[in-house]
Amino acid sequence: MTARRSRAALLLGLMFAAGLAVGLAGERYALHRTGSVERALDESEGRTTIERFSEQLGVTPEQRARIDPILVETRERMAELYDRHRPEWRVLIDSARSRIEAVLTPEQVEEYRALLEEQEGRRHSERSGDVDSGDQPD
């Protein structure tokens, strides 16, 4: 493999890793924003995460009443931060993708875009619950 192809392959791999990191961060944010993280079902026991933690820690109803507003406030503040910085984040991602495409051949650009679309489709399916339970998130 030539040095140019090696660099292109490395850049493509790094971009996928960056896309994965950004995608996971965005998904985590979306879960926090909707409250799904704190209330996500613990599939093994059919209870929410906060319920399981509360039980394991011996949290009293009074403590739970004080913890719930903290979770709500944190979700709201995270949403504000995300909304404020999302445009910058999008510009950065788009710029990186354009710069990577400038290094790739036209055929590679076509395949790269198809791979990105496939990755986005998987994330969308996972958020929609369309993925089989045995599939691992990308």
C-alpha positions, 0 to 999 in steps of 0.5 A: 500500500502506498504512503498516500493510501495508508494516510487516506486509510488512516484518515478514514479510520480516524473519521469513523472513530470521530463519527462514532464518538460524536454519535455516541455523545449525541445519543447520550445527550438525547437520552439525558434530554428525554430522561431516558438514562435515569429512567432507562429500563434495567432489562435484567430486572424490569426496573429503572436505573434510578430505582435500582440505584435507590434500592442498592443505596438505601435511598429514602423517599425524602432523598429521592424527592431531593434527587429527582429535581437535581436530575431534571435541572441537570438535563435542562442545563445539558440541553442548553449547553448542547443547543448553544454549541451544536452549530459549532459542533456541526461546522467542525464535523462538516469541515473534517468530512470535507477535508477528508473527502479532498484526500480521497479518490472520487470512488473512495468519496462515494464509498465514504459517503455511503458508509456514513449514511449506513452508520447514520441509518444504524444510529437512527434504527437503534434510537427507534428500537428497530435493531435486534437485541443481539446487535451491538451499537456502533 
